[in-house]
Amino acid sequence: MSVTTAARRAARIGIATTFAAHAIVSVSWAPRIPAIKAHIGLSDGQLGIALTGFACGTLLGTQLVRRPVDRLGSRAVIRVCMPLFALALVGPGIAGSLAGLALALLMLGLLAGALDVAMNVQAVDVERVYERPMMSGIHATWSIGMLVGGAVSALAATAGVPVAPTLITIGAVVAVTTVVPLSKLLPGGVGVRPNHGVHGRPGMLLPIAILGAIGFGSYLAEGSAADWSAVYLHEGIGVEQGIAALAFVSFSAGMVIARLVGDRFTARFGPTAVVRAGGIGAAIALASVLVLHATVPAMFGFGLLGLCLGPIVPVAFSAAGNAAVPRPEDVLGWVVTISYLGSIVGPILIGAAAEAASLRAALLIPVVVTLAVAVIAGAIPRVRRP
C-alpha cells in the first residue's frame, strides 16, 4: 500500500503524540505517591505491594495485546487504549484503600503495557514508510513527555493542588488532545513484512533472546539511574536533597539529546556499532561516578550515562520490529516484555545488594550489565529494511 507524503507526515506526528502522551500519563502519578500514601494511610511495605500492581499489569498488558494488534492493527488498538489509559489515571487519585490502589495501578499498568507494544509496532511501520531509521527520535518524544508530565505534577504538588483534581485534569487533557493526531496513524497492512523463507517459532527465538537481553540490560541501567541516582548523591556523597535530585535531571537530559540524534548515528554506523558504543560508554560513565565519588563528576557522569543509554532501546525495538521472520510483531512484543522486566528487576536487585553491602558497591551491577550489552551487540540479528 502506497502512502502519500501528507499521510506519512501526519502518521509521524501521530506516533510522536502517542509516545509523548503515554509518557505523560505514565509518570504523572509518580510525584504524587507520597500524598497518595498519606491519604490512604499506607506503610512502606503496603505501598510496595500496591506498586507491584503497576508492574504486574504492565507485563500482562504486553502479552494480552499481541493478538488484538495482529487482528485489528496497531492504530485501532492505540485509538481504543489511549483514552482508556488517560482516564485510568484517575484511579490512583481516588483510591481509598490498599486494594483499591493496587487495582487502579494494575489497570493503569495493563493499559500502559498494551499501548507500549502497539505504539512500537506503529513506530516501526512509520519508520518503514520513511525508509530510514526513526525509532530513536520517536522515543525522544517519550523522554520529553516524561519531563513534562513529571514537572506538571510536581508543580501541582508544590502549589498544594489535591491529587484527584490534578490527575483528573491531566487525564482529561490527554484524552481530548490526542483524538485527532491518533486518527492519522497508519492503518493495518501498511509496511507489512514479507515472508522471506523463515518459518515457525524456532526462527523467532534467537532475535527474541538477543534483543530482549539488550533491552533488559538497558532498562535495568535506566531504572537504576532513575531510582538510585539522587539517593547515591544524597546518602553516599552527602549532597543536599534538592541538589541531589538534579542527577536524575542530568540523566534525563542526556537521554533526550541522545534520542534526538540517535537515528543519524544508526543510519551511518549501523545498530551494532551504536549499541556497542552505548554499552561501553554507559559502563565507563557509571564507573567514573563510583570511582571519583564527588558531586560534579557524578552530575556529569549521570548525564553521560543517559547520553549513552538513550539510543539502545530504540535500536533494539526497531531491530525486533524488522526481524527477518514471518511475524516480527511477535518478536517485538516479547522483546518489550523482557525489557520491562529489566526495569522491575534492576532497582530491586540493587536495593538488595545495597542492603547487603553498600549502594556504591551495588551500582557496580549496572556497570557489568551494560558491558554485557556491548558484548551482545555483536550478535544483533540481521534486519530487513525497505
Secondary structure as GFF3:
##gff-version 3
##sequence-region A 1 386
A	DSSP	alpha_helix	5	28	.	.	.	ID=ss1
A	DSSP	three_ten_helix	30	32	.	.	.	ID=ss2
A	DSSP	alpha_helix	33	40	.	.	.	ID=ss3
A	DSSP	alpha_helix	44	64	.	.	.	ID=ss4
A	DSSP	alpha_helix	66	72	.	.	.	ID=ss5
A	DSSP	alpha_helix	74	88	.	.	.	ID=ss6
A	DSSP	alpha_helix	90	94	.	.	.	ID=ss7
A	DSSP	alpha_helix	98	130	.	.	.	ID=ss8
A	DSSP	alpha_helix	135	158	.	.	.	ID=ss9
A	DSSP	alpha_helix	163	177	.	.	.	ID=ss10
A	DSSP	alpha_helix	179	183	.	.	.	ID=ss11
A	DSSP	alpha_helix	202	231	.	.	.	ID=ss12
A	DSSP	pi_helix	232	237	.	.	.	ID=ss13
A	DSSP	alpha_helix	241	244	.	.	.	ID=ss14
A	DSSP	alpha_helix	246	269	.	.	.	ID=ss15
A	DSSP	alpha_helix	271	292	.	.	.	ID=ss16
A	DSSP	alpha_helix	295	309	.	.	.	ID=ss17
A	DSSP	alpha_helix	312	321	.	.	.	ID=ss18
A	DSSP	alpha_helix	328	356	.	.	.	ID=ss19
A	DSSP	alpha_helix	359	362	.	.	.	ID=ss20
A	DSSP	alpha_helix	364	376	.	.	.	ID=ss21
A	DSSP	three_ten_helix	377	379	.	.	.	ID=ss22
###
